[in-house]
Amino acid sequence: MAKQKASAGTPATVALTAAGIPFTVHPYHHDPAAPSFGLEAAEALGVEPERVFKTLLAETDLGLVVGVVPVTGMLDLKALAAAIGAKRATMADPVVAERRTGYVVGGISPVGQKTEHVTVVDETAQLFDTVFVSGGKRGLDIELTPGDLQRATGARFAPLAKP
């Protein structure tokens, strides 16, 4: 019988490992019927929802931009546009988001995307020692410091979330 190769992980975990950025992997059972992937992750992992962040793609007049906001709020598109100096922003089509990131909706990680994008993380991430973001598939989050998230994505921090 041939030996099976161990899984190399997701593009997000591979990118973090290659960059020497410390992180912790948190798998959990994903329920496809869950109304909110992010709130499901917070509950399954037993962490405050304010520490769990979702990754969204928006189209702007300057190109696609990644916005990372707490799962407890919504992405303020005007704030995202202002953070990068764009005139406007609209949510990207999910098919475009999947194609450009290499991840499926509900599992889009800000780290290790197929195409590099300008990334903006909501400033509230800096309130915590560590935050959780998708690890690159549904049912997998990664925990890392806000500074390491910034380093891994080249992100800037700005006020992006609205209730």
N, C-alpha and C positions, 0 to 999 in steps of 0.2 A: 504494500500500500504506500502511495506517495505521501510525503509530508505536506500538510497544508501550511501555507504561509500565514503568519499572524497578520491580522488586519493592521494596516498602516495608520488607521484613524481617518478622520475627516480632513479636508483641506485646511480647516481652521486649526486643528490640533497639530497637524504637520507644520503649518506656518509658524505657530507659536514655539514649537520644539526647535525648529530650524533657527529661529531668532534668539533662542536662549531665554525666552520669556516664561517665567513660572506661571502655572495655572493648575487648577484642579478640575477634573472631569466629574460631572454629576449626571449619570444616566437616570431616567425615571420611566415608568410605564406611561406611554402616551395614549390617550383615548381620542380616536378620530372624531368622536362626537362632541368633544369639548368646545364650548362656545368661544373661549379665549385661550390660545396656546400659551401665552405668557402667564396668565393667572393660574392656569393649570400647572405650569412649571413651578411657580411660587408655592402653591399648595402642596404639590408632590414632594418638593424639596424641603418644605418646612421653613421657608425664609420669608422675610417681609417682602410684599409685592413691590415696594418702592426700590428694592435692591435688584429687581429683575428687570432687564431692559430688552425691548424689542427693536429689531432692525428693519427699517422701512426705506424704500427707494422712492425718490421723487425726481420728476423731470423739471429742469429749470432752463432758462435761456442760456445758461452756461454749461449745460449737460446734465447727466444723471448725478445725483447726490445722495449719499446715505445719511439718514437721520436715525439716531439711536436714542430712544426715549423710554422712561419707565412704563411698564405694562399697565400701571394705574392711570395713565393719561393718554392723550392723543398728541400726535405731531402737529404743531402749529406751523403750517406751510409758509405763512408770511414771515415768521421768525426764522425758519430755515433759509428762505431766500435771502433775508437780510444778513444772516450770519455769513453767507458766502459772497455777498455783493450782487446777487441776482435780482432781477425785477419781479419775478414771479416763480411759483413752484406749484406743481400738481402731482398727485400720486402717480407713480409709474404703473403701467399695465403689469399685472402679475406675470404674464408670459415674458415680458421684457425683463422684469426683475429676476426671474429664474434663469433666463438665458445669460444675462450679464454677470450674475453672481456665481452661477454654477450650483446654486442651492434651490431647494423647493420652498415655496411659500410656507411659513410656519416653522421653517428650519434655517432661515437665512441668517448667517453669522456675519458680523461686521469684519471678521478676520478671515483671511485666506480666500477672498473672492476671486473669481476667474478674471475679472477686469478690475483694475484698481480704480477706486472712486474717491472723490473728495468726501470726507466723513466728518460729521458734526455730532458730538455727543452732548446730551442735555447736561447742563452744569450741575444738576443735583447728584450726578454720579460721584462728584468730588466730596460729597458728604459722608461717604462710606469707605471703610477700609478696603472692602472688596465688593464687586458687583458681579451679577450673573448675566451672560448673554448666550445666545444660541451657540451650540458647538458645531453646527453645520448639518443637523438633521433633527427632525421632530423627536422629542424624548431624550435630548442630550443638551445640557447646558454646561458652560465652562465658567469657572469663577476665577477672577483675576483682579488686580488692583486697577483703579481708574487710570493711574499713570501708565501701567503696562498696557491697558487697552488703547490709550492714546499713542503709545510707542508702537504698538503692533499695527495700527491703522493709519497713523499720521493725522489723527483727528485733532480737531480743536473743540473746546468746550464753549457752549453758548446756551442761553435760555431757549429751549425748543418745545417744552411740553405744556399742554393746557389740559385742565381737568376734563 
